[in-house]
Amino acid sequence: MAGAAAASSAACSSPAPNPTTRYPVRRRVPRPPLVAASRHCTASPFPTTISISSSGLGQARPRDPFLNPRLRFAAAAAAAEGEGEMAAEASAAAAEGAQAKPFSVLFVCLGNICRSPAAEAVFRNLVSKRGLESKFLIDSAGTIGYHEGNKADSRMRSASKKRGIEVTSISRPVKPSDFRDFDLILAMDRQNYEDLLSSFERWRHREPLPDSGPKKVKLMCSYCKRHTESEVPDPYYGGPQGFEKVLDLLEDACESLLDSIVAENASVSA
């Protein structure tokens, strides 16, 4: 019994190698001597590690390419070039968007239920006939908000419809942002013109408005070619003939207005 125990203890202290092991024996290859760096390159401080398997074949681990200064510089240059191309594309897209911005026109009278909604409808009709709907943003407003939310005067809608023009706008008052959003603001008469300029001066002290705001305001009849009137008269307290007169003036002015905008703005005529 004592001899068997001794034999067992000796066997445990000197285990035989297992020939069926599935794990390779790994050892480090001695570090190779460093090569002196020339003035054109720098030796990497990180040598390649080789793994030796039980089969005796070595497999080299690839170096991180970004440890090489030249490769790192090339990668940075490629990234910078890609960013430059993206910036150029974004700039071109922004320029194209700016060119595609519709030309905006706002027609203004006192209550926005007679003259200015009719002017909006007449101008919109002319723009549609020329196939330029996508080139324009058209709206109307009043210097007072008394009729806000109302349809245009039924007499104006009826007179316009006889000429094949639908007046569909809803009354609203002029607001400060109109001086930012619109390229041209057409006042129906001298009082509307003065009220617009006064509103601009009052609003500019409350919020940022473009200095060009007052220059955007024009008199509607300044575009007339066949009529000599300087203002579009308010037909509200008159009879049917007054509405017809307003439409005559508006058709004359709007036709000339459209010709002027197309001639002066390449983005509209393109």
C-alpha positions as CSV (number, residue, x, y, z in Angstrom):
1,M,0.0,0.0,0.0
2,A,2.8,2.4,0.9
3,G,4.5,1.6,-2.4
4,A,1.4,2.2,-4.4
5,A,0.9,5.6,-2.8
6,A,4.4,6.6,-3.5
7,A,4.1,5.6,-7.1
8,S,0.8,7.6,-7.4
9,S,2.4,10.7,-5.9
10,A,5.4,10.4,-8.4
11,A,3.0,10.2,-11.3
12,C,1.1,13.3,-10.2
13,S,4.2,15.4,-9.9
14,S,5.5,14.6,-13.4
15,P,2.5,14.7,-15.8
16,A,3.2,13.5,-19.4
17,P,2.5,16.0,-22.2
18,N,-1.0,15.6,-23.7
19,P,-0.5,14.9,-27.5
20,T,-4.2,15.7,-28.2
21,T,-4.2,19.3,-27.0
22,R,-6.1,21.7,-29.3
23,Y,-4.4,24.9,-28.2
24,P,-1.2,26.1,-29.9
25,V,1.9,26.8,-28.0
26,R,2.6,30.5,-28.3
27,R,6.0,32.1,-27.7
28,R,7.5,35.5,-28.5
29,V,10.0,35.8,-31.2
30,P,13.1,37.6,-30.0
31,R,12.8,41.4,-30.6
32,P,14.7,42.3,-33.8
33,P,17.2,45.1,-33.7
34,L,15.8,48.5,-34.5
35,V,16.8,50.0,-37.8
36,A,18.2,53.5,-37.6
37,A,15.6,56.0,-38.9
38,S,16.5,58.0,-42.0
39,R,15.4,61.5,-42.6
40,H,12.6,60.2,-44.8
41,C,11.0,57.7,-42.4
42,T,10.6,56.8,-38.8
43,A,10.9,53.2,-37.5
44,S,7.8,52.0,-35.7
45,P,8.4,51.2,-32.0
46,F,5.8,48.4,-32.3
47,P,7.3,45.3,-33.9
48,T,5.2,42.7,-35.7
49,T,4.2,39.8,-33.4
50,I,4.3,36.3,-34.8
51,S,2.2,33.5,-33.5
52,I,3.7,30.0,-33.7
53,S,1.2,27.1,-33.7
54,S,1.8,23.5,-32.9
55,S,2.2,22.9,-36.6
56,G,5.2,25.1,-36.7
57,L,3.8,27.6,-39.1
58,G,4.0,31.3,-38.2
59,Q,1.2,33.9,-38.8
60,A,2.2,37.5,-38.8
61,R,-0.2,40.0,-37.4
62,P,-0.6,43.0,-39.7
63,R,0.6,46.3,-38.4
64,D,-1.9,49.1,-37.8
65,P,-1.5,51.2,-41.0
66,F,-2.0,54.4,-39.0
67,L,1.2,53.9,-37.1
68,N,2.9,54.8,-40.4
69,P,3.1,58.6,-40.6
70,R,2.9,58.5,-44.4
71,L,-0.3,56.5,-44.4
72,R,-1.7,58.6,-41.6
73,F,-1.1,61.7,-43.7
74,A,-2.6,60.2,-46.8
75,A,-5.8,59.2,-44.9
76,A,-6.1,62.7,-43.4
77,A,-5.7,64.2,-46.9
78,A,-8.3,61.9,-48.4
79,A,-10.8,62.8,-45.5
80,A,-10.1,66.5,-46.1
81,E,-10.7,66.1,-49.8
82,G,-14.0,64.3,-49.1
83,E,-15.1,67.0,-46.8
84,G,-14.2,69.6,-49.4
85,E,-16.3,67.9,-52.0
86,M,-19.3,67.7,-49.6
87,A,-18.9,71.4,-48.7
88,A,-18.8,72.2,-52.4
89,E,-22.0,70.2,-53.1
90,A,-23.8,71.8,-50.2
91,S,-22.8,75.3,-51.4
92,A,-24.0,74.5,-54.9
93,A,-27.3,73.2,-53.5
94,A,-27.7,76.3,-51.4
95,A,-27.1,78.5,-54.5
96,E,-29.6,76.5,-56.5
97,G,-32.2,76.9,-53.8
98,A,-31.6,80.6,-53.6
99,Q,-32.1,80.9,-57.4
100,A,-35.3,78.8,-57.2
101,K,-36.8,81.1,-54.5
102,P,-40.2,82.4,-55.8
103,F,-40.6,86.1,-56.4
104,S,-43.1,87.3,-53.8
105,V,-45.7,90.0,-54.3
106,L,-48.1,91.5,-51.8
107,F,-51.1,93.7,-52.7
108,V,-52.4,96.0,-50.0
109,C,-55.5,98.2,-49.6
110,L,-57.4,99.4,-46.5
111,G,-59.5,96.4,-45.4
112,N,-58.3,93.7,-47.9
113,I,-61.9,92.9,-49.1
114,C,-62.1,94.8,-52.4
115,R,-59.1,96.2,-54.2
116,S,-56.2,94.1,-52.9
117,P,-57.9,90.7,-53.1
118,A,-59.0,91.6,-56.7
119,A,-55.4,92.6,-57.5
120,E,-54.1,89.3,-56.1
121,A,-56.6,87.4,-58.2
122,V,-56.0,89.3,-61.4
123,F,-52.2,88.9,-61.0
124,R,-52.5,85.3,-60.1
125,N,-54.6,84.7,-63.3
126,L,-52.0,86.3,-65.5
127,V,-49.2,84.4,-63.9
128,S,-51.1,81.1,-64.4
129,K,-51.8,81.9,-68.1
130,R,-48.0,82.3,-68.7
131,G,-47.3,79.1,-66.8
132,L,-45.2,80.8,-64.1
133,E,-47.1,79.6,-61.0
134,S,-44.0,78.0,-59.5
135,K,-42.0,81.2,-59.9
136,F,-44.3,83.4,-57.7
137,L,-45.6,83.8,-54.2
138,I,-48.7,86.0,-54.3
139,D,-50.8,87.4,-51.4
140,S,-52.8,90.4,-50.3
141,A,-53.4,92.2,-47.0
142,G,-55.0,95.3,-45.5
143,T,-53.6,98.2,-43.4
144,I,-56.4,97.5,-40.9
145,G,-57.6,94.2,-39.4
146,Y,-61.3,95.1,-39.2
147,H,-62.3,92.5,-41.8
148,E,-59.8,89.8,-40.8
149,G,-61.0,86.3,-41.7
150,N,-63.7,87.5,-44.1
151,K,-64.0,86.7,-47.8
152,A,-63.8,89.5,-50.4
153,D,-66.8,91.7,-51.0
154,S,-69.4,89.8,-52.8
155,R,-69.8,92.6,-55.4
156,M,-66.1,92.4,-56.2
157,R,-66.2,88.6,-56.5
158,S,-69.2,88.8,-58.8
159,A,-67.6,91.5,-61.1
160,S,-64.3,89.5,-61.2
161,K,-66.1,86.2,-62.0
162,K,-67.7,87.8,-65.1
163,R,-64.2,88.3,-66.4
164,G,-63.2,84.7,-65.7
165,I,-61.2,85.6,-62.5
166,E,-61.9,83.9,-59.2
167,V,-61.3,85.9,-56.0
168,T,-60.7,83.4,-53.2
169,S,-58.5,85.2,-50.7
170,I,-59.3,85.7,-47.0
171,S,-58.8,89.1,-45.4
172,R,-55.8,89.6,-43.1
173,P,-53.9,92.6,-41.8
174,V,-50.3,93.5,-42.8
175,K,-47.7,92.2,-40.4
176,P,-44.0,93.1,-39.8
177,S,-42.8,89.9,-41.4
178,D,-44.3,91.0,-44.7
179,F,-41.4,93.4,-45.1
180,R,-39.0,90.4,-44.8
181,D,-41.0,87.9,-46.8
182,F,-42.0,89.9,-49.8
183,D,-39.9,91.3,-52.6
184,L,-42.5,93.8,-53.7
185,I,-45.5,95.4,-51.9
186,L,-48.1,97.2,-54.0
187,A,-50.3,99.9,-52.3
188,M,-53.6,100.7,-53.9
189,D,-53.6,104.4,-53.1
190,R,-51.4,107.1,-51.5
191,Q,-52.9,106.7,-48.0
192,N,-52.2,102.9,-48.1
193,Y,-48.6,103.8,-49.2
194,E,-48.1,106.2,-46.3
195,D,-49.7,103.8,-43.8
196,L,-47.3,101.0,-44.9
197,L,-44.2,103.3,-44.4
198,S,-45.5,104.4,-41.0
199,S,-46.0,100.8,-39.9
200,F,-42.5,99.9,-41.0
201,E,-41.0,102.7,-38.9
202,R,-43.0,101.7,-35.9
203,W,-42.2,98.0,-36.2
204,R,-38.5,98.3,-36.9
205,H,-37.9,99.4,-33.3
206,R,-39.6,96.2,-32.0
207,E,-38.0,93.6,-34.2
208,P,-35.3,93.3,-36.9
209,L,-36.5,94.4,-40.3
210,P,-34.5,94.9,-43.5
211,D,-33.4,98.4,-44.3
212,S,-34.7,97.8,-47.9
213,G,-38.3,97.5,-46.5
214,P,-39.6,101.0,-47.6
215,K,-38.1,100.6,-51.0
216,K,-40.2,97.5,-51.6
217,V,-43.4,99.6,-51.4
218,K,-44.8,100.9,-54.7
219,L,-48.0,102.4,-55.9
220,M,-50.1,100.1,-57.9
221,C,-51.0,102.6,-60.6
222,S,-47.3,103.4,-61.2
223,Y,-47.4,100.3,-63.5
224,C,-50.4,101.4,-65.5
225,K,-49.8,101.9,-69.3
226,R,-53.3,102.5,-70.7
227,H,-54.7,104.6,-67.8
228,T,-53.5,107.9,-66.3
229,E,-55.0,107.5,-62.8
230,S,-52.4,107.6,-60.0
231,E,-54.5,105.6,-57.5
232,V,-57.0,102.7,-57.5
233,P,-60.2,104.2,-56.0
234,D,-62.0,102.4,-53.2
235,P,-65.3,101.1,-54.7
236,Y,-66.8,100.0,-51.4
237,Y,-69.4,102.9,-51.1
238,G,-70.1,103.1,-54.8
239,G,-72.2,101.2,-57.3
240,P,-71.3,98.3,-59.7
241,Q,-69.5,100.7,-62.1
242,G,-66.9,101.4,-59.4
243,F,-65.9,97.7,-59.2
244,E,-65.6,97.5,-63.0
245,K,-63.3,100.6,-63.0
246,V,-61.1,99.0,-60.3
247,L,-60.8,95.8,-62.4
248,D,-59.9,97.8,-65.5
249,L,-57.0,99.6,-63.6
250,L,-55.8,96.3,-62.1
251,E,-55.7,94.4,-65.3
252,D,-53.7,97.2,-66.9
253,A,-51.3,97.5,-63.9
254,C,-50.9,93.8,-63.3
255,E,-50.0,93.0,-66.9
256,S,-47.2,95.7,-66.9
257,L,-46.1,94.6,-63.4
258,L,-45.6,91.0,-64.6
259,D,-43.7,92.1,-67.7
260,S,-41.4,94.2,-65.5
261,I,-40.7,91.4,-63.0
262,V,-39.9,88.9,-65.7
263,A,-37.6,91.3,-67.5
264,E,-35.7,92.3,-64.3
265,N,-35.4,88.8,-62.7
266,A,-33.6,86.1,-64.6
267,S,-34.8,83.4,-62.0
268,V,-38.4,84.2,-63.0
269,S,-37.9,84.1,-66.8
270,A,-35.7,81.0,-66.7
